[in-house]
Structures are given as C-alpha cells and as structure tokens.
C-alpha cells in the first residue's frame, strides 16, 4: 500500500490474501459496475461483498464464502472515487 501511495495512487483496492484469478476478475467486474453506477466506491464494495457472501454461502458454506469475498479492502488517500 505504501509504495502505491508514494507513487501517487489516491485510492487502492487490495486483498489481504491471494484469491483465484477467475473469481477475482468476476468480483472486480461487479465492484466496478456498482461503483460506476452509484459513484460511491465504499458502498459498491460493501454491496459486491454482500452479494458474493450470500451467493457463495449457499454454494460453498460460510467459511469458504468469507475466504473468497472477505479479503477486499479499499484505501483512500484522495477523493472518494
């Protein structure tokens, strides 16, 4: 995070641990669609995570759902979006 901020990044979406590329891509697409629609990145992230948790909880159980949808964090240094 620090390196991105020093390089000039104002907002950073990151994960706490590695996740599968295909699932990550699907999640990011849903996040960006919601963020562009609402203009509020934090709310879009919460919405995308909530949807994924509900969907994956039924398919894979709560622990796996949290492992896949839970590691995303949004860090702000500048404007909201």
ABEGO torsion letter per residue (X at the ends): XAAAAAAGBABBBBBABBBBAAAAAAAAAAAAAAAAAAGBAAAAAAAAAAAAAAAAAAAAEAAAAAAAAAABBBBBABBAX
